[in-house]
């Protein structure tokens, strides 16, 4: 097995069919079919399920795809890493940010990286949390911000902050208070939330279930802007962190912290693997994420977050070279 076979396999999985992969690879379909057959024979396992509508990776194929992404990207960086006349810390760093994190963090992080590590080329991917996590697991990202329901330590993760969740919108009847609303008062409130793969959706569903309630979910919306616009329209409410509506009038839009119990989620920075320390450029960007988050919080430019407490040992371990 060599790097060319891995590139071919990645192209086939990405394309979803052998015929589409041939166009990307500029080879004939019999040639790519033979290469996939040789790869499966070499490994002694079926990697692709072939059907009339294309190909899909088997469980073994998904595992190879994930690791192959890492290997190919590391291989492609070898030439860059040994090149002369480069800054000591350089190269591409792919980072995934859920939309609610990207809104306050991404512009400031870009500025920080340009100022401190001009040799690093940032590749930012913004999407809903479930898809960002999938990209990380598939080996397409070096770093990702992930949501957790608790602050328990986990391998390859660096705690970042926690945040309260708010009801956004004006339910009918209106809550008694302008600043907060008990969770139990949301029993009959129409809600729009991201789809089932979203951490936010999971957190909301579990919080309601703990009180023997089921949220009245009237739509799955995978767009932050659309969630806010629906809340503004009065057709339904949504549940989001305060930071993403910081530019809105909280009384007109309706921004109430959910209490009794409070809904809170934790955010951590997760690296692609816990088997080895990330390369220098990835460690530098990870450090930048922490520094920028703390700077934004100190300047009150990221409302509603509580910075994570990290022991001194963790600070030393995650310090950039």
matplotlib code that plots the C-alpha trace (Angstrom):
import matplotlib.pyplot as plt

x = [0.0, 1.4, 0.2, -1.1, -3.5, -4.7, -5.3, -7.3, -9.4, -10.2, -11.2, -13.6, -15.2, -15.6, -17.1, -19.5, -19.0, -16.2, -17.3, -17.2, -13.8, -12.4, -13.1, -11.3, -8.4, -8.2, -8.0, -10.3, -13.0, -11.4, -8.1, -9.7, -11.7, -8.6, -6.8, -9.6, -9.6, -5.9, -6.1, -8.9, -6.9, -3.7, -5.6, -7.7, -11.0, -13.8, -13.6, -16.4, -20.0, -20.8, -24.3, -26.3, -26.2, -22.5, -20.2, -20.2, -17.4, -17.9, -17.0, -13.4, -13.5, -14.6, -11.7, -9.2, -10.7, -10.3, -6.7, -5.8, -6.9, -4.4, -1.6, -2.1, -2.1, 1.0, 2.7, 1.8, 3.3, 6.7, 8.0, 6.7, 8.3, 11.8, 11.7, 14.1, 13.3, 10.1, 9.0, 9.8, 6.0, 4.2, 1.8, -1.9, -4.1, -7.7, -10.1, -13.8, -16.0, -19.7, -21.6, -22.4, -18.6, -17.4, -19.5, -17.4, -14.2, -13.3, -12.5, -10.4, -8.6, -7.7, -6.2, -4.3, -2.7, -1.7, 0.0, 1.8, 2.3, 2.2, 3.6, 0.4, -2.3, -5.7, -8.4, -11.7, -14.8, -18.0, -21.1, -23.5, -21.8, -22.7, -21.1, -18.0, -17.5, -18.0, -15.3, -12.9, -13.5, -13.1, -9.6, -10.5, -9.7, -6.7, -8.8, -12.4, -14.5, -16.9, -19.8, -20.1, -22.8, -20.3, -16.8, -15.3, -11.8, -11.4, -8.4, -7.1, -9.5, -8.7, -11.6, -12.4, -15.6, -19.2, -22.3, -25.9, -28.6, -31.5, -35.0, -35.0, -38.3, -41.6, -43.8, -47.5, -48.5, -45.5, -43.3, -43.8, -40.2, -38.1, -34.8, -35.4, -37.9, -38.3, -37.8, -41.2, -42.8, -41.6, -43.8, -46.1, -43.8, -43.3, -39.5, -37.2, -33.8, -31.0, -31.5, -31.0, -27.2, -26.8, -25.4, -27.9, -30.9, -29.6, -29.2, -32.7, -34.3, -32.6, -33.5, -37.1, -37.2, -35.8, -38.9, -41.2, -41.8, -41.3, -40.3, -42.8, -40.4, -42.0, -39.0, -35.4, -33.2, -29.5, -28.8, -28.1, -29.4, -32.6, -33.2, -32.9, -35.1, -37.9, -37.7, -38.0, -41.0, -42.9, -43.8, -41.7, -38.9, -35.5, -32.8, -29.3, -26.4, -26.8, -23.6, -25.2, -28.0, -25.8, -26.5, -30.3, -32.6, -33.2, -36.6, -37.9, -36.5, -37.0, -33.9, -34.5, -32.1, -33.6, -33.6, -34.9, -32.9, -30.4, -29.4, -25.6, -23.2, -19.4, -17.0, -13.6, -11.0, -10.4, -7.4, -7.7, -5.9, -4.9, -2.2, 0.5, 1.0, -0.1, 2.5, 3.8, 1.4, -1.7, -0.5, 0.0, -3.5, -4.9, -3.1, -4.4, -8.0, -7.5, -5.9, -8.4, -11.3, -9.9, -9.2, -12.8, -14.3, -12.2, -13.2, -16.9, -17.0, -18.3, -21.2, -22.6, -19.6, -17.7, -14.0, -12.9, -10.6, -7.4, -4.7, -1.2, 0.0, -2.5, -1.3, 2.3, 1.3, -0.6, 1.9, 3.0, 6.7]
y = [0.0, 3.4, 7.0, 7.0, 4.2, 6.1, 9.2, 7.1, 5.6, 9.0, 10.3, 7.3, 7.8, 11.5, 11.1, 8.3, 6.4, 5.0, 6.9, 10.3, 9.4, 8.7, 12.3, 13.7, 11.4, 11.5, 7.7, 5.1, 3.4, -0.1, 1.3, 2.7, -0.4, -2.5, -0.2, -0.5, -4.3, -4.5, -2.4, -4.6, -7.7, -6.3, -5.5, -8.6, -6.8, -5.3, -1.5, -0.5, -1.6, -1.4, -0.8, 0.6, 4.1, 4.1, 3.0, 3.5, 2.7, -0.3, 0.1, -0.9, 1.5, 4.4, 3.6, 3.6, 6.8, 8.6, 7.5, 8.0, 11.6, 12.2, 10.3, 12.0, 15.4, 14.7, 13.4, 16.6, 18.7, 17.0, 19.1, 22.2, 21.3, 20.9, 23.9, 26.7, 30.4, 29.6, 30.9, 28.4, 27.7, 27.5, 25.4, 25.0, 24.4, 23.3, 24.3, 23.6, 26.0, 25.6, 28.7, 30.0, 29.9, 31.2, 34.4, 36.0, 33.9, 33.5, 37.2, 37.8, 34.4, 35.2, 38.6, 36.9, 34.2, 36.8, 38.9, 36.1, 33.3, 34.8, 31.5, 29.7, 29.4, 29.1, 27.0, 27.7, 25.5, 26.9, 24.7, 23.2, 21.3, 17.8, 18.3, 19.9, 16.9, 14.5, 16.4, 16.1, 12.3, 11.9, 13.4, 16.6, 18.9, 19.5, 21.2, 21.7, 23.5, 20.9, 21.2, 19.0, 18.7, 18.7, 19.8, 16.3, 16.0, 14.1, 13.0, 15.5, 18.2, 21.6, 23.2, 26.7, 28.1, 27.4, 29.4, 29.7, 29.1, 31.6, 31.5, 33.7, 35.1, 36.3, 33.3, 33.7, 34.1, 36.2, 35.1, 37.0, 38.2, 40.0, 38.6, 34.8, 32.1, 28.7, 25.7, 24.3, 27.4, 26.2, 23.1, 24.5, 27.0, 26.3, 25.9, 25.7, 24.1, 22.5, 18.9, 15.7, 15.6, 19.0, 19.0, 21.9, 19.7, 16.8, 19.1, 20.6, 17.2, 15.7, 18.8, 18.5, 14.8, 15.2, 17.1, 14.6, 17.1, 16.9, 20.1, 21.3, 21.3, 22.8, 22.8, 21.7, 24.6, 24.3, 28.0, 30.4, 33.4, 31.6, 30.6, 34.2, 35.5, 33.0, 34.1, 37.7, 36.9, 35.6, 32.3, 30.3, 30.7, 29.2, 28.4, 29.9, 31.5, 35.2, 36.1, 35.4, 38.0, 40.6, 43.1, 42.8, 44.7, 42.0, 43.4, 43.7, 40.3, 38.5, 37.2, 35.4, 33.1, 29.7, 28.8, 26.2, 24.5, 26.6, 25.1, 25.3, 23.8, 23.5, 24.2, 22.6, 22.6, 19.1, 17.9, 15.3, 12.6, 11.8, 9.4, 12.1, 15.8, 18.0, 19.6, 23.1, 25.0, 23.2, 23.8, 27.5, 27.9, 26.0, 28.4, 31.3, 30.1, 30.1, 33.6, 35.2, 33.7, 35.2, 38.5, 38.8, 37.8, 40.3, 43.1, 42.1, 41.3, 37.7, 38.1, 35.2, 32.9, 31.7, 30.9, 27.4, 26.9, 25.1, 23.8, 25.1, 21.7, 21.9, 25.3, 24.1, 21.0, 23.0, 25.8, 26.5, 26.0]
z = [0.0, -1.0, -0.7, -4.3, -3.4, -0.4, -2.5, -5.0, -2.2, -0.7, -4.1, -4.6, -1.2, -1.7, -5.1, -4.1, -7.3, -9.4, -12.5, -10.8, -9.2, -12.7, -13.7, -10.6, -11.0, -14.9, -15.2, -16.8, -14.7, -15.2, -13.9, -10.7, -10.2, -10.4, -8.0, -5.4, -5.9, -5.3, -2.2, -0.8, -1.6, 0.0, 3.2, 3.1, 3.8, 1.8, 1.8, -0.5, -0.9, -4.6, -5.8, -8.7, -7.2, -6.5, -3.7, 0.0, 2.5, 4.8, 8.5, 7.6, 4.7, 7.0, 9.4, 6.5, 5.1, 8.4, 8.9, 5.2, 5.4, 8.2, 6.5, 3.1, 4.8, 6.8, 3.6, 1.7, 4.4, 4.3, 1.5, 3.2, 6.5, 5.0, 2.8, 3.4, 4.0, 5.9, 9.3, 12.1, 12.6, 9.3, 7.2, 6.8, 9.8, 9.2, 12.0, 12.4, 14.3, 15.1, 13.8, 17.3, 18.1, 14.8, 15.0, 17.8, 17.5, 13.9, 12.9, 16.1, 15.7, 12.1, 13.2, 16.0, 13.8, 11.2, 13.8, 15.7, 13.1, 9.6, 8.2, 9.2, 6.6, 8.3, 6.7, 8.6, 8.3, 9.8, 10.2, 12.7, 15.5, 14.3, 10.9, 12.3, 14.6, 11.6, 9.7, 12.6, 12.9, 9.2, 9.4, 7.4, 10.3, 12.7, 15.4, 16.2, 18.8, 20.3, 22.7, 25.8, 28.4, 31.3, 32.0, 32.5, 31.2, 27.9, 25.9, 23.3, 24.6, 26.1, 28.0, 26.7, 28.2, 29.2, 28.4, 29.4, 26.9, 26.3, 24.9, 21.9, 20.8, 22.2, 23.2, 23.7, 26.5, 27.4, 30.4, 33.6, 33.7, 31.0, 32.1, 32.5, 32.0, 33.8, 31.7, 32.6, 31.1, 27.7, 27.7, 25.0, 23.3, 19.5, 19.0, 16.0, 16.6, 14.6, 13.5, 15.6, 15.0, 16.8, 20.4, 21.1, 20.0, 22.2, 25.2, 24.8, 24.3, 27.4, 29.6, 28.6, 29.2, 32.7, 33.5, 31.7, 28.9, 25.1, 23.3, 20.7, 17.8, 14.7, 12.5, 12.1, 10.9, 10.2, 9.8, 12.7, 10.7, 9.9, 13.5, 14.6, 11.8, 12.6, 16.3, 15.1, 13.0, 16.1, 14.4, 16.8, 19.4, 19.5, 22.1, 21.6, 23.5, 24.2, 22.3, 18.9, 19.4, 21.2, 18.5, 18.9, 21.3, 24.0, 24.9, 21.3, 20.2, 23.5, 25.1, 28.4, 30.2, 30.8, 34.5, 37.0, 35.8, 33.9, 30.5, 30.2, 27.7, 27.8, 24.9, 24.4, 21.7, 20.3, 18.3, 15.6, 17.6, 21.1, 20.1, 19.6, 20.2, 17.3, 15.2, 16.1, 13.8, 15.2, 18.8, 18.0, 16.7, 19.7, 22.0, 19.9, 20.4, 24.1, 24.2, 21.9, 23.8, 27.1, 25.5, 24.0, 27.4, 29.3, 26.8, 27.2, 23.5, 24.1, 26.4, 28.4, 28.6, 31.6, 31.0, 31.9, 34.8, 33.8, 36.2, 35.7, 34.5, 31.6, 30.7, 30.5, 28.5, 25.9, 25.6, 22.0, 21.3]

ax = plt.figure().add_subplot(projection="3d")
ax.plot(x, y, z, "-o")
ax.set_aspect("equal")
plt.show()
